[in-house]
Amino acid sequence: MGETIEIRAGDGSTARIALRGAEPVSWQVEEREYLWNGDPAHWNRSAPWLFPVVGASAGGAVQVEGRRYPMAQHGFARDQPFAVIDRSEEAVSLSLSDDEETRAQYPFPFQLTIEARIRPKTLAFEIRIENPGASPLPYALGFHPAFPWPFAGGERRAGGGYAVLFERAERPFVPEVGAGGLLVRSERALALDGARLDLDPNMFTEALVFLNAHSRTMRFAAPNGRAIAMRMEDFPHLAVWTKPTAPFLSLEAWTGHADWAGFDGELAERDSQRQLAPGATARHGIVLAIED
């Protein structure tokens, strides 16, 4: 985990943000922990940020002007040290800029700034991506928080009372995930009842990916009516993921997604990769909230 910074709201809610990856590693409301603890026996992260790609890249690399650069799944930002640029009792702003190490994987100048702000029962993030370069910046951004399952009674099993509630009805089909984490063009059906997905650990042989989703809010709901809500600004793709035996559930928000199997083009041609104009700034937002 390394060094962390704690922020605190007036009601006693707290969050801790790691300097590595600007990753939230704790969020406590009414002295209850709502973020996964990063136990490496199941998954050694809590809520990583994904940049400059989301998901797997074909062949483990991206191509820029005909040259291939190594690219880990979900990019490199989650493992990089961020600098503190502002801090108060309730908020902290952290920033990552390109350097020799990042340019060996992603040959572009950039600045990624993440501000975390805590309020009663709420943890909000504002994300800014700046392009100081002279050419378009191809980027994707994602947020990958995991939450304890169960977190408020009930059981982690089929029929245990937990569900994901989407803001709007979604298609009951998701793309299959193939070798190396690449998306394939076939789909599998889900037992999705409009906007309600009743959770069963055994449905997670792979991530459930909702491309171009209608919803901008997902709720991880417990049988007692309490829910962890995630509201998203400018994240068109959503995902729900866990491992069949892991005691957490991850709700994910993405601007981009993994390569399609067989893709062999330039990074700028990658499906859903965005192009940020020279001198421009992109803004995205995430709000986590505890609801009853």
PAFIVEX-224868 format. One record per residue (C-alpha): residue number from 0; residue in three letters; x, y, z. Coordinates in Angstrom, 2 decimals. Layout:
BEGIN
<pt n="NUM" res="ala" u="X" v="Y" w="Z"/>
...
//
This chain:
BEGIN
<pt n="0" res="met" u="0.00" v="0.00" w="0.00"/>
<pt n="1" res="gly" u="2.79" v="2.45" w="0.85"/>
<pt n="2" res="glu" u="2.18" v="5.98" w="2.07"/>
<pt n="3" res="thr" u="-1.41" v="7.15" w="2.36"/>
<pt n="4" res="ile" u="-3.20" v="10.42" w="3.10"/>
<pt n="5" res="glu" u="-6.32" v="10.49" w="5.27"/>
<pt n="6" res="ile" u="-9.21" v="12.86" w="4.64"/>
<pt n="7" res="arg" u="-12.10" v="13.31" w="7.06"/>
<pt n="8" res="ala" u="-15.67" v="14.63" w="6.87"/>
<pt n="9" res="gly" u="-17.60" v="16.45" w="9.57"/>
<pt n="10" res="asp" u="-19.63" v="13.35" w="10.45"/>
<pt n="11" res="gly" u="-16.48" v="11.32" w="11.14"/>
<pt n="12" res="ser" u="-16.40" v="9.52" w="7.78"/>
<pt n="13" res="thr" u="-12.83" v="8.95" w="6.61"/>
<pt n="14" res="ala" u="-10.98" v="7.86" w="3.49"/>
<pt n="15" res="arg" u="-7.34" v="7.00" w="2.89"/>
<pt n="16" res="ile" u="-5.77" v="7.63" w="-0.51"/>
<pt n="17" res="ala" u="-2.48" v="5.94" w="-1.43"/>
<pt n="18" res="leu" u="0.18" v="8.00" w="-3.17"/>
<pt n="19" res="arg" u="0.85" v="5.00" w="-5.39"/>
<pt n="20" res="gly" u="-1.76" v="5.19" w="-8.10"/>
<pt n="21" res="ala" u="-3.84" v="7.80" w="-6.21"/>
<pt n="22" res="glu" u="-5.82" v="4.71" w="-5.17"/>
<pt n="23" res="pro" u="-8.49" v="4.89" w="-2.44"/>
<pt n="24" res="val" u="-7.65" v="2.07" w="-0.03"/>
<pt n="25" res="ser" u="-10.16" v="2.78" w="2.76"/>
<pt n="26" res="trp" u="-13.56" v="4.46" w="3.06"/>
<pt n="27" res="gln" u="-15.25" v="4.29" w="6.44"/>
<pt n="28" res="val" u="-18.76" v="5.53" w="7.18"/>
<pt n="29" res="glu" u="-20.17" v="5.17" w="10.70"/>
<pt n="30" res="glu" u="-17.02" v="3.16" w="11.51"/>
<pt n="31" res="arg" u="-17.85" v="0.53" w="8.87"/>
<pt n="32" res="glu" u="-15.37" v="-0.16" w="6.06"/>
<pt n="33" res="tyr" u="-16.87" v="0.01" w="2.56"/>
<pt n="34" res="leu" u="-13.79" v="-0.63" w="0.40"/>
<pt n="35" res="trp" u="-12.20" v="-4.02" w="-0.17"/>
<pt n="36" res="asn" u="-9.04" v="-4.43" w="1.90"/>
<pt n="37" res="gly" u="-6.74" v="-5.60" w="-0.91"/>
<pt n="38" res="asp" u="-6.11" v="-9.06" w="0.54"/>
<pt n="39" res="pro" u="-3.70" v="-10.64" w="-1.99"/>
<pt n="40" res="ala" u="-5.25" v="-14.05" w="-1.40"/>
<pt n="41" res="his" u="-8.11" v="-12.80" w="-3.59"/>
<pt n="42" res="trp" u="-7.15" v="-9.47" w="-5.23"/>
<pt n="43" res="asn" u="-4.34" v="-7.19" w="-4.08"/>
<pt n="44" res="arg" u="-6.02" v="-3.89" w="-4.97"/>
<pt n="45" res="ser" u="-8.90" v="-1.83" w="-3.57"/>
<pt n="46" res="ala" u="-9.97" v="0.81" w="-6.10"/>
<pt n="47" res="pro" u="-7.37" v="1.43" w="-8.82"/>
<pt n="48" res="trp" u="-7.49" v="4.08" w="-11.52"/>
<pt n="49" res="leu" u="-7.00" v="2.80" w="-15.06"/>
<pt n="50" res="phe" u="-5.00" v="4.92" w="-17.53"/>
<pt n="51" res="pro" u="-4.01" v="5.35" w="-20.39"/>
<pt n="52" res="val" u="-5.87" v="2.22" w="-21.49"/>
<pt n="53" res="val" u="-8.66" v="0.15" w="-19.99"/>
<pt n="54" res="gly" u="-8.47" v="-3.62" w="-20.21"/>
<pt n="55" res="ala" u="-6.07" v="-5.79" w="-22.14"/>
<pt n="56" res="ser" u="-4.11" v="-4.70" w="-25.20"/>
<pt n="57" res="ala" u="-3.63" v="-7.21" w="-28.03"/>
<pt n="58" res="gly" u="-0.23" v="-8.86" w="-27.64"/>
<pt n="59" res="gly" u="0.38" v="-6.90" w="-24.42"/>
<pt n="60" res="ala" u="1.39" v="-3.82" w="-26.40"/>
<pt n="61" res="val" u="0.04" v="-0.71" w="-28.11"/>
<pt n="62" res="gln" u="1.14" v="0.62" w="-31.48"/>
<pt n="63" res="val" u="2.03" v="4.27" w="-32.10"/>
<pt n="64" res="glu" u="3.24" v="5.35" w="-35.56"/>
<pt n="65" res="gly" u="4.11" v="1.75" w="-36.39"/>
<pt n="66" res="arg" u="6.16" v="1.12" w="-33.25"/>
<pt n="67" res="arg" u="4.96" v="-1.24" w="-30.52"/>
<pt n="68" res="tyr" u="5.18" v="-0.26" w="-26.85"/>
<pt n="69" res="pro" u="4.61" v="-2.68" w="-23.94"/>
<pt n="70" res="met" u="1.33" v="-2.00" w="-22.14"/>
<pt n="71" res="ala" u="0.08" v="-3.86" w="-19.08"/>
<pt n="72" res="gln" u="-3.61" v="-4.58" w="-18.62"/>
<pt n="73" res="his" u="-5.38" v="-1.39" w="-17.49"/>
<pt n="74" res="gly" u="-2.28" v="0.72" w="-18.15"/>
<pt n="75" res="phe" u="0.42" v="1.94" w="-15.80"/>
<pt n="76" res="ala" u="-1.08" v="4.77" w="-13.71"/>
<pt n="77" res="arg" u="-2.22" v="2.45" w="-10.91"/>
<pt n="78" res="asp" u="1.42" v="1.58" w="-10.14"/>
<pt n="79" res="gln" u="2.95" v="5.06" w="-10.46"/>
<pt n="80" res="pro" u="3.77" v="7.48" w="-7.59"/>
<pt n="81" res="phe" u="1.53" v="10.56" w="-7.66"/>
<pt n="82" res="ala" u="2.57" v="13.95" w="-6.31"/>
<pt n="83" res="val" u="0.47" v="15.88" w="-3.79"/>
<pt n="84" res="ile" u="-0.51" v="19.23" w="-5.28"/>
<pt n="85" res="asp" u="-3.15" v="20.35" w="-2.75"/>
<pt n="86" res="arg" u="-4.49" v="19.09" w="0.57"/>
<pt n="87" res="ser" u="-7.06" v="20.00" w="3.21"/>
<pt n="88" res="glu" u="-8.87" v="18.13" w="5.97"/>
<pt n="89" res="glu" u="-11.62" v="17.01" w="3.57"/>
<pt n="90" res="ala" u="-9.79" v="16.77" w="0.22"/>
<pt n="91" res="val" u="-6.54" v="15.92" w="-1.51"/>
<pt n="92" res="ser" u="-5.40" v="16.47" w="-5.10"/>
<pt n="93" res="leu" u="-2.78" v="14.17" w="-6.61"/>
<pt n="94" res="ser" u="-1.09" v="14.40" w="-9.98"/>
<pt n="95" res="leu" u="0.90" v="12.22" w="-12.38"/>
<pt n="96" res="ser" u="2.86" v="13.56" w="-15.36"/>
<pt n="97" res="asp" u="4.82" v="11.82" w="-18.07"/>
<pt n="98" res="asp" u="8.44" v="10.93" w="-17.48"/>
<pt n="99" res="glu" u="11.07" v="8.68" w="-19.03"/>
<pt n="100" res="glu" u="9.41" v="5.55" w="-17.59"/>
<pt n="101" res="thr" u="5.90" v="6.35" w="-18.86"/>
<pt n="102" res="arg" u="7.17" v="7.46" w="-22.29"/>
<pt n="103" res="ala" u="8.76" v="4.03" w="-22.76"/>
<pt n="104" res="gln" u="5.22" v="2.63" w="-22.69"/>
<pt n="105" res="tyr" u="3.15" v="5.58" w="-23.91"/>
<pt n="106" res="pro" u="5.11" v="8.16" w="-25.94"/>
<pt n="107" res="phe" u="2.96" v="11.19" w="-25.10"/>
<pt n="108" res="pro" u="3.14" v="14.14" w="-22.72"/>
<pt n="109" res="phe" u="0.19" v="14.22" w="-20.30"/>
<pt n="110" res="gln" u="-0.94" v="15.27" w="-16.85"/>
<pt n="111" res="leu" u="-3.47" v="13.19" w="-14.88"/>
<pt n="112" res="thr" u="-4.93" v="14.88" w="-11.79"/>
<pt n="113" res="ile" u="-7.28" v="13.16" w="-9.32"/>
<pt n="114" res="glu" u="-9.01" v="15.09" w="-6.55"/>
<pt n="115" res="ala" u="-10.67" v="13.09" w="-3.76"/>
<pt n="116" res="arg" u="-13.16" v="14.87" w="-1.51"/>
<pt n="117" res="ile" u="-15.08" v="13.34" w="1.40"/>
<pt n="118" res="arg" u="-18.45" v="14.46" w="2.73"/>
<pt n="119" res="pro" u="-20.94" v="12.74" w="5.03"/>
<pt n="120" res="lys" u="-21.61" v="9.28" w="3.54"/>
<pt n="121" res="thr" u="-20.03" v="10.41" w="0.25"/>
<pt n="122" res="leu" u="-16.64" v="10.12" w="-1.42"/>
<pt n="123" res="ala" u="-16.30" v="12.11" w="-4.66"/>
<pt n="124" res="phe" u="-13.58" v="12.25" w="-7.30"/>
<pt n="125" res="glu" u="-12.86" v="14.81" w="-10.00"/>
<pt n="126" res="ile" u="-10.46" v="13.59" w="-12.68"/>
<pt n="127" res="arg" u="-8.68" v="15.89" w="-15.15"/>
<pt n="128" res="ile" u="-6.54" v="14.81" w="-18.08"/>
<pt n="129" res="glu" u="-4.47" v="17.51" w="-19.76"/>
<pt n="130" res="asn" u="-2.65" v="17.33" w="-23.07"/>
<pt n="131" res="pro" u="0.36" v="19.70" w="-23.05"/>
<pt n="132" res="gly" u="1.67" v="18.21" w="-26.29"/>
<pt n="133" res="ala" u="1.44" v="19.25" w="-29.92"/>
<pt n="134" res="ser" u="-0.48" v="16.20" w="-31.16"/>
<pt n="135" res="pro" u="-3.74" v="14.51" w="-30.08"/>
<pt n="136" res="leu" u="-3.53" v="12.40" w="-26.93"/>
<pt n="137" res="pro" u="-5.21" v="8.98" w="-27.26"/>
<pt n="138" res="tyr" u="-6.44" v="7.93" w="-23.82"/>
<pt n="139" res="ala" u="-8.91" v="5.82" w="-21.90"/>
<pt n="140" res="leu" u="-9.78" v="6.20" w="-18.22"/>
<pt n="141" res="gly" u="-11.39" v="3.80" w="-15.78"/>
<pt n="142" res="phe" u="-12.23" v="3.40" w="-12.09"/>
<pt n="143" res="his" u="-12.22" v="-0.10" w="-10.58"/>
<pt n="144" res="pro" u="-13.41" v="0.01" w="-6.93"/>
<pt n="145" res="ala" u="-14.26" v="-3.16" w="-5.02"/>
<pt n="146" res="phe" u="-16.59" v="-3.41" w="-2.03"/>
<pt n="147" res="pro" u="-16.98" v="-6.09" w="0.64"/>
<pt n="148" res="trp" u="-19.62" v="-8.71" w="-0.15"/>
<pt n="149" res="pro" u="-21.56" v="-9.00" w="2.10"/>
<pt n="150" res="phe" u="-21.39" v="-5.52" w="3.62"/>
<pt n="151" res="ala" u="-24.78" v="-5.34" w="5.41"/>
<pt n="152" res="gly" u="-26.23" v="-8.73" w="6.35"/>
<pt n="153" res="gly" u="-27.31" v="-11.44" w="3.95"/>
<pt n="154" res="glu" u="-24.95" v="-13.94" w="2.37"/>
<pt n="155" res="arg" u="-22.58" v="-14.11" w="-0.57"/>
<pt n="156" res="arg" u="-24.46" v="-16.74" w="-2.54"/>
<pt n="157" res="ala" u="-27.21" v="-17.11" w="-5.11"/>
<pt n="158" res="gly" u="-30.39" v="-15.96" w="-3.41"/>
<pt n="159" res="gly" u="-28.43" v="-14.18" w="-0.69"/>
<pt n="160" res="gly" u="-30.32" v="-10.95" w="-1.27"/>
<pt n="161" res="tyr" u="-27.59" v="-8.89" w="-2.94"/>
<pt n="162" res="ala" u="-28.16" v="-7.23" w="-6.31"/>
<pt n="163" res="val" u="-26.78" v="-4.62" w="-8.66"/>
<pt n="164" res="leu" u="-29.45" v="-2.05" w="-9.48"/>
<pt n="165" res="phe" u="-28.87" v="-0.05" w="-12.64"/>
<pt n="166" res="glu" u="-30.35" v="3.39" w="-13.13"/>
<pt n="167" res="arg" u="-32.06" v="2.20" w="-16.32"/>
<pt n="168" res="ala" u="-32.82" v="-1.11" w="-17.95"/>
<pt n="169" res="glu" u="-29.78" v="-2.60" w="-19.69"/>
<pt n="170" res="arg" u="-29.39" v="-5.22" w="-22.42"/>
<pt n="171" res="pro" u="-29.35" v="-8.74" w="-20.88"/>
<pt n="172" res="phe" u="-26.34" v="-9.70" w="-23.00"/>
<pt n="173" res="val" u="-22.63" v="-9.01" w="-22.52"/>
<pt n="174" res="pro" u="-19.63" v="-9.70" w="-24.76"/>
<pt n="175" res="glu" u="-17.61" v="-12.78" w="-23.97"/>
<pt n="176" res="val" u="-14.05" v="-12.28" w="-22.76"/>
<pt n="177" res="gly" u="-11.52" v="-14.42" w="-24.59"/>
<pt n="178" res="ala" u="-7.87" v="-15.37" w="-24.27"/>
<pt n="179" res="gly" u="-5.67" v="-12.71" w="-22.72"/>
<pt n="180" res="gly" u="-8.66" v="-10.65" w="-21.56"/>
<pt n="181" res="leu" u="-9.58" v="-9.52" w="-25.10"/>
<pt n="182" res="leu" u="-13.24" v="-9.03" w="-26.01"/>
<pt n="183" res="val" u="-14.76" v="-11.31" w="-28.62"/>
<pt n="184" res="arg" u="-17.72" v="-10.63" w="-30.88"/>
<pt n="185" res="ser" u="-20.00" v="-13.29" w="-29.38"/>
<pt n="186" res="glu" u="-22.28" v="-12.60" w="-26.41"/>
<pt n="187" res="arg" u="-23.67" v="-14.46" w="-23.45"/>
<pt n="188" res="ala" u="-27.05" v="-13.98" w="-21.82"/>
<pt n="189" res="leu" u="-27.56" v="-12.70" w="-18.28"/>
<pt n="190" res="ala" u="-30.44" v="-13.19" w="-15.88"/>
<pt n="191" res="leu" u="-30.92" v="-9.42" w="-15.88"/>
<pt n="192" res="asp" u="-34.46" v="-8.33" w="-15.03"/>
<pt n="193" res="gly" u="-34.60" v="-4.91" w="-16.66"/>
<pt n="194" res="ala" u="-32.46" v="-2.84" w="-14.30"/>
<pt n="195" res="arg" u="-31.95" v="-5.50" w="-11.60"/>
<pt n="196" res="leu" u="-29.16" v="-8.08" w="-11.58"/>
<pt n="197" res="asp" u="-29.52" v="-10.54" w="-8.69"/>
<pt n="198" res="leu" u="-26.03" v="-11.63" w="-7.74"/>
<pt n="199" res="asp" u="-24.66" v="-15.16" w="-7.79"/>
<pt n="200" res="pro" u="-20.90" v="-15.65" w="-7.34"/>
<pt n="201" res="asn" u="-20.91" v="-18.39" w="-9.96"/>
<pt n="202" res="met" u="-22.01" v="-15.99" w="-12.73"/>
<pt n="203" res="phe" u="-18.53" v="-14.41" w="-12.64"/>
<pt n="204" res="thr" u="-16.44" v="-16.67" w="-14.83"/>
<pt n="205" res="glu" u="-15.36" v="-13.33" w="-16.36"/>
<pt n="206" res="ala" u="-16.26" v="-9.65" w="-16.02"/>
<pt n="207" res="leu" u="-19.75" v="-8.60" w="-17.07"/>
<pt n="208" res="val" u="-19.16" v="-5.73" w="-19.51"/>
<pt n="209" res="phe" u="-21.97" v="-3.36" w="-20.45"/>
<pt n="210" res="leu" u="-20.78" v="-1.42" w="-23.50"/>
<pt n="211" res="asn" u="-22.50" v="1.92" w="-24.18"/>
<pt n="212" res="ala" u="-24.70" v="1.46" w="-21.13"/>
<pt n="213" res="his" u="-27.84" v="3.53" w="-20.57"/>
<pt n="214" res="ser" u="-27.19" v="3.98" w="-16.84"/>
<pt n="215" res="arg" u="-25.04" v="6.61" w="-15.14"/>
<pt n="216" res="thr" u="-25.61" v="5.18" w="-11.67"/>
<pt n="217" res="met" u="-25.11" v="1.65" w="-10.33"/>
<pt n="218" res="arg" u="-26.09" v="0.52" w="-6.84"/>
<pt n="219" res="phe" u="-24.71" v="-2.48" w="-5.01"/>
<pt n="220" res="ala" u="-27.73" v="-3.22" w="-2.85"/>
<pt n="221" res="ala" u="-27.95" v="-5.31" w="0.34"/>
<pt n="222" res="pro" u="-31.06" v="-7.20" w="1.46"/>
<pt n="223" res="asn" u="-31.68" v="-4.70" w="4.28"/>
<pt n="224" res="gly" u="-32.05" v="-1.83" w="1.80"/>
<pt n="225" res="arg" u="-28.64" v="-0.23" w="2.28"/>
<pt n="226" res="ala" u="-26.75" v="0.36" w="-0.96"/>
<pt n="227" res="ile" u="-23.36" v="1.54" w="-2.16"/>
<pt n="228" res="ala" u="-24.15" v="3.84" w="-5.08"/>
<pt n="229" res="met" u="-21.65" v="4.82" w="-7.76"/>
<pt n="230" res="arg" u="-22.59" v="7.81" w="-9.91"/>
<pt n="231" res="met" u="-20.51" v="8.50" w="-13.01"/>
<pt n="232" res="glu" u="-19.92" v="11.52" w="-15.23"/>
<pt n="233" res="asp" u="-18.74" v="10.78" w="-18.78"/>
<pt n="234" res="phe" u="-18.09" v="7.05" w="-18.42"/>
<pt n="235" res="pro" u="-20.15" v="5.27" w="-21.11"/>
<pt n="236" res="his" u="-19.07" v="1.69" w="-20.38"/>
<pt n="237" res="leu" u="-19.77" v="-0.21" w="-17.14"/>
<pt n="238" res="ala" u="-18.64" v="-3.52" w="-15.70"/>
<pt n="239" res="val" u="-19.39" v="-5.77" w="-12.73"/>
<pt n="240" res="trp" u="-16.74" v="-8.24" w="-11.59"/>
<pt n="241" res="thr" u="-15.56" v="-10.54" w="-8.87"/>
<pt n="242" res="lys" u="-14.07" v="-13.99" w="-8.54"/>
<pt n="243" res="pro" u="-16.36" v="-16.89" w="-7.61"/>
<pt n="244" res="thr" u="-14.65" v="-17.37" w="-4.22"/>
<pt n="245" res="ala" u="-13.62" v="-13.77" w="-3.42"/>
<pt n="246" res="pro" u="-15.59" v="-11.80" w="-0.76"/>
<pt n="247" res="phe" u="-15.93" v="-8.58" w="-2.76"/>
<pt n="248" res="leu" u="-17.80" v="-7.10" w="-5.71"/>
<pt n="249" res="ser" u="-16.33" v="-4.55" w="-8.11"/>
<pt n="250" res="leu" u="-18.39" v="-1.93" w="-9.95"/>
<pt n="251" res="glu" u="-16.39" v="-0.41" w="-12.79"/>
<pt n="252" res="ala" u="-16.72" v="2.73" w="-14.92"/>
<pt n="253" res="trp" u="-14.77" v="3.06" w="-18.16"/>
<pt n="254" res="thr" u="-14.38" v="5.48" w="-21.06"/>
<pt n="255" res="gly" u="-12.72" v="2.72" w="-23.11"/>
<pt n="256" res="his" u="-12.42" v="-1.05" w="-23.02"/>
<pt n="257" res="ala" u="-10.14" v="-3.96" w="-23.91"/>
<pt n="258" res="asp" u="-9.08" v="-4.59" w="-27.48"/>
<pt n="259" res="trp" u="-11.25" v="-6.82" w="-29.60"/>
<pt n="260" res="ala" u="-9.56" v="-10.13" w="-30.39"/>
<pt n="261" res="gly" u="-7.64" v="-9.79" w="-33.66"/>
<pt n="262" res="phe" u="-7.10" v="-6.03" w="-33.42"/>
<pt n="263" res="asp" u="-3.74" v="-4.98" w="-34.90"/>
<pt n="264" res="gly" u="-4.08" v="-1.23" w="-35.42"/>
<pt n="265" res="glu" u="-2.74" v="1.99" w="-33.98"/>
<pt n="266" res="leu" u="-3.60" v="3.02" w="-30.40"/>
<pt n="267" res="ala" u="-5.51" v="6.00" w="-31.84"/>
<pt n="268" res="glu" u="-7.67" v="3.53" w="-33.80"/>
<pt n="269" res="arg" u="-8.54" v="1.41" w="-30.78"/>
<pt n="270" res="asp" u="-12.29" v="1.12" w="-30.35"/>
<pt n="271" res="ser" u="-13.53" v="3.82" w="-27.90"/>
<pt n="272" res="gln" u="-10.05" v="5.29" w="-27.28"/>
<pt n="273" res="arg" u="-10.54" v="9.06" w="-27.00"/>
<pt n="274" res="gln" u="-8.50" v="11.76" w="-28.73"/>
<pt n="275" res="leu" u="-7.71" v="14.80" w="-26.58"/>
<pt n="276" res="ala" u="-6.72" v="17.82" w="-28.66"/>
<pt n="277" res="pro" u="-3.41" v="19.63" w="-28.03"/>
<pt n="278" res="gly" u="-3.77" v="22.04" w="-25.12"/>
<pt n="279" res="ala" u="-7.17" v="20.60" w="-24.12"/>
<pt n="280" res="thr" u="-8.40" v="19.26" w="-20.77"/>
<pt n="281" res="ala" u="-10.88" v="16.41" w="-20.29"/>
<pt n="282" res="arg" u="-12.93" v="16.12" w="-17.09"/>
<pt n="283" res="his" u="-14.63" v="13.08" w="-15.59"/>
<pt n="284" res="gly" u="-16.37" v="12.48" w="-12.27"/>
<pt n="285" res="ile" u="-17.19" v="9.67" w="-9.84"/>
<pt n="286" res="val" u="-19.28" v="9.86" w="-6.66"/>
<pt n="287" res="leu" u="-19.58" v="6.99" w="-4.18"/>
<pt n="288" res="ala" u="-22.41" v="7.28" w="-1.67"/>
<pt n="289" res="ile" u="-24.01" v="5.18" w="1.05"/>
<pt n="290" res="glu" u="-27.79" v="5.12" w="0.65"/>
<pt n="291" res="asp" u="-30.56" v="3.67" w="2.83"/>
//
